[in-house]
Amino acid sequence: MTCPCGAPQAFASCCGRYLAGEAAPTAEALMRSRYTAFTLQDEAYLRASWHASTRPASLDLHDSPQPKWLGLKVIAHQIQDETHATVEFVARHKLYGRAQRLHEVSRFVREAGCWFYVGGEIRSL
């Protein structure tokens, strides 16, 4: 199975290893693995990779309807310093039969050698 994040690698050697517990080496790798977790409705991984200071109590991934994720395009990965980075991306999905796009600039922080999602700014396309 190819990885849902759009990388040419197989799931097991791409995002699968991060969902299985290996630390993502970069903010971009974490963002790609979080996209993959959304496609798989892996709430445990999404919560574990979300910084405790901004993590919501629940994500309601199993409430219906959920979007069908169609693809991911990384636009930019910027490293501010050793512990802060941003990733700009566009994620395509379909909800209620309508194609939609999520354009976000996500913020990440690195603590104790692990990257965490902090939050994001939605951009209009």
C-alpha positions as CSV (number, residue, x, y, z in Angstrom):
1,M,0.0,0.0,0.0
2,T,1.4,3.4,-0.9
3,C,1.4,6.0,1.8
4,P,-1.7,8.2,2.0
5,C,0.5,11.3,2.5
6,G,1.5,11.2,-1.2
7,A,5.1,10.2,-0.8
8,P,6.3,7.5,-3.2
9,Q,7.2,5.1,-0.3
10,A,5.1,2.3,1.0
11,F,3.0,3.1,4.1
12,A,5.1,0.9,6.4
13,S,8.3,2.7,5.5
14,C,6.8,6.2,5.4
15,C,4.1,7.4,7.8
16,G,3.3,3.9,9.1
17,R,6.4,3.8,11.2
18,Y,5.5,7.1,12.9
19,L,2.0,5.9,13.6
20,A,3.6,2.8,15.1
21,G,5.6,4.9,17.6
22,E,8.8,6.1,15.9
23,A,9.5,9.8,16.4
24,A,9.1,11.9,13.2
25,P,12.5,13.4,12.4
26,T,11.1,16.7,11.0
27,A,8.0,18.9,11.3
28,E,7.1,18.0,7.7
29,A,7.3,14.2,8.4
30,L,5.1,14.8,11.4
31,M,2.6,16.8,9.4
32,R,2.5,14.1,6.7
33,S,1.9,11.5,9.3
34,R,-0.9,13.5,10.9
35,Y,-2.6,13.8,7.5
36,T,-2.2,10.0,7.1
37,A,-3.7,9.6,10.6
38,F,-6.7,11.7,9.6
39,T,-7.2,9.4,6.5
40,L,-7.2,6.4,8.9
41,Q,-9.1,8.1,11.7
42,D,-6.3,7.4,14.1
43,E,-7.4,9.7,16.9
44,A,-4.8,8.2,19.4
45,Y,-1.9,9.3,17.1
46,L,-3.4,12.7,16.4
47,R,-3.8,13.4,20.1
48,A,-0.3,12.0,21.0
49,S,1.3,14.2,18.3
50,W,-0.6,17.3,19.3
51,H,1.2,19.6,21.9
52,A,-0.4,19.3,25.3
53,S,-0.9,23.1,25.5
54,T,-3.3,23.2,22.6
55,R,-4.6,19.6,22.4
56,P,-8.4,19.5,22.3
57,A,-10.3,17.1,24.7
58,S,-11.6,15.1,21.8
59,L,-11.5,15.1,18.0
60,D,-14.8,13.4,17.2
61,L,-13.3,11.5,14.3
62,H,-15.9,8.8,14.4
63,D,-18.9,11.2,14.2
64,S,-20.5,11.2,10.8
65,P,-20.0,12.4,8.2
66,Q,-16.2,12.5,7.9
67,P,-14.4,13.8,4.9
68,K,-12.9,11.4,2.4
69,W,-9.3,12.6,2.1
70,L,-8.1,12.7,-1.5
71,G,-4.5,14.1,-1.4
72,L,-1.9,16.2,0.2
73,K,0.5,18.8,-1.3
74,V,3.2,20.3,0.8
75,I,3.9,23.8,-0.3
76,A,6.7,24.9,2.2
77,H,8.6,23.6,5.2
78,Q,10.3,26.4,7.1
79,I,12.6,25.8,10.1
80,Q,12.6,28.9,12.4
81,D,15.2,27.4,14.8
82,E,16.1,24.0,16.4
83,T,12.7,23.8,18.1
84,H,10.2,25.7,15.9
85,A,9.0,25.1,12.3
86,T,6.0,25.7,10.0
87,V,4.6,23.6,7.2
88,E,2.3,25.0,4.6
89,F,0.1,22.5,2.8
90,V,-3.1,22.0,0.9
91,A,-5.2,18.9,1.7
92,R,-7.9,17.9,-0.7
93,H,-11.1,16.1,0.5
94,K,-14.7,15.4,-0.3
95,L,-17.5,16.1,2.1
96,Y,-21.2,15.7,1.2
97,G,-20.1,14.9,-2.4
98,R,-18.4,18.3,-2.8
99,A,-14.6,18.6,-3.4
100,Q,-12.9,20.9,-0.9
101,R,-9.4,22.1,0.0
102,L,-7.9,22.9,3.3
103,H,-5.0,25.3,3.0
104,E,-3.1,25.7,6.3
105,V,0.2,26.9,7.7
106,S,0.8,24.6,10.7
107,R,3.1,25.4,13.6
108,F,5.3,22.8,15.2
109,V,7.5,22.7,18.3
110,R,10.2,20.2,19.2
111,E,10.5,19.1,22.8
112,A,12.7,16.3,24.2
113,G,13.6,15.4,20.6
114,C,10.0,15.0,19.4
115,W,8.0,17.3,17.1
116,F,4.5,18.2,18.1
117,Y,1.7,20.0,16.2
118,V,0.8,23.3,18.0
119,G,-1.8,24.9,15.8
120,G,-2.4,26.3,12.4
121,E,-3.7,29.2,10.4
122,I,-6.2,28.5,7.7
123,R,-5.5,30.3,4.4
124,S,-8.0,31.0,1.6
125,L,-7.1,29.6,-1.8
